[in-house]
Amino acid sequence: MRVADFASIALFSSSLGAFAMGLVALGDRQDLNAVYWLIIGGLALRAGTNVLRPRSSR
């Protein structure tokens, strides 16, 4: 496996954790914390997919 695969797996698992923290914060009615964690989860998920996206040859 390449290093990029491990980085992508780490980013994906951290995004799952951030989404879970966001859902817990929503359940506790902590809106600002929930928005923060959901944004962090989305950014980590996007970064994890961008790591594995093939680069163009141009």
C-alpha positions in Angstrom: 0.0 0.0 0.0 1.1 3.5 -0.6 1.4 6.2 2.0 -1.4 8.1 0.3 -3.7 5.1 1.1 -2.9 5.3 4.8 -3.4 9.1 4.8 -6.7 8.7 3.1 -7.8 6.0 5.6 -6.7 8.2 8.5 -8.6 11.2 7.2 -11.7 9.1 6.5 -11.7 7.7 10.1 -11.1 11.2 11.6 -14.0 12.5 9.5 -16.3 9.7 10.9 -15.2 10.7 14.4 -15.9 14.4 13.8 -19.3 13.6 12.4 -20.1 11.5 15.5 -19.0 14.4 17.7 -21.2 16.7 15.7 -24.2 14.4 16.2 -23.6 14.2 19.9 -23.4 18.0 20.1 -26.7 18.2 18.2 -28.3 15.9 20.7 -27.0 18.0 23.6 -28.4 21.1 21.9 -24.9 22.7 21.5 -25.5 24.2 18.1 -22.2 26.0 17.7 -20.2 22.9 18.6 -22.3 20.8 16.3 -21.7 23.1 13.3 -18.0 23.2 14.1 -17.6 19.4 14.2 -19.8 18.8 11.1 -17.7 21.3 9.1 -14.4 19.7 10.3 -15.9 16.3 9.4 -16.8 17.5 5.9 -13.3 19.0 5.3 -11.6 15.9 6.5 -13.8 13.8 4.2 -13.0 16.0 1.3 -9.3 15.9 2.0 -9.4 12.1 2.2 -11.0 11.8 -1.2 -8.7 14.4 -2.7 -5.6 12.4 -1.6 -6.7 9.5 -3.8 -8.0 11.4 -6.7 -5.8 10.8 -9.8 -3.9 13.8 -11.0 -4.2 15.0 -14.6 -1.2 14.5 -16.8 -1.2 18.2 -17.9 
